Amino acid sequence: MKNKKLEKIIIAITAAFVIVSLLLVFGGNIFKGGSSVRKTDSTVMPTATGTTNEIKKDVVIEQDYINTTDTISKVGIVFNRIAYKEGIDIAVELLNGDTILAGNTYNVASIEEQHRTYIEPTSKLTGMKNKKLTIRIYPVVKEDTGLVVMMDKDADTTFTFDNKTIKGTLCFSVTE
């Protein structure tokens, strides 16, 4: 008799644990007002298979891409550090032709390695679907940064690094 009760208690505790775990994993957004509050990347971050060379004092990196969503709330780019430098700023911009849509400067010491560094427009950009946009990265002053950008060397696209065409794509994502 005690074994049947113990078995039922263990089954009930296990079921409650599974339900709570599923709610935490899949339902974390339920109490935040629904899925419209949660931002998701609308482009898949390329898998990093390497890095660019160091972003040195005269280097400009430009990645062109065709945007696949109507709206853009932010663009994330992934950096890695090869040297620890203080007091150096790097600029990251999103452009439509010669028009800067969003941009920011970051102290390289504050950039988290292998995490997205975001540029965000002052307000959500609309009407962006199928537009050719450019991500531009460069040192603010003429100094070596100690940073590289994570990249997918096997991608069927190209970007420019120091006015040279490089096969691959930078690791970036666009959030609606």
Helices and strands as residue ranges (DSSP letters): H 2-26, G 30-32, E 50-51, E 61-66, E 74-81, E 89-96, E 99-107, G 108-110, E 116-119, E 132-139, E 147-152, E 158-161, E 164-167, E 169-170, E 172-175
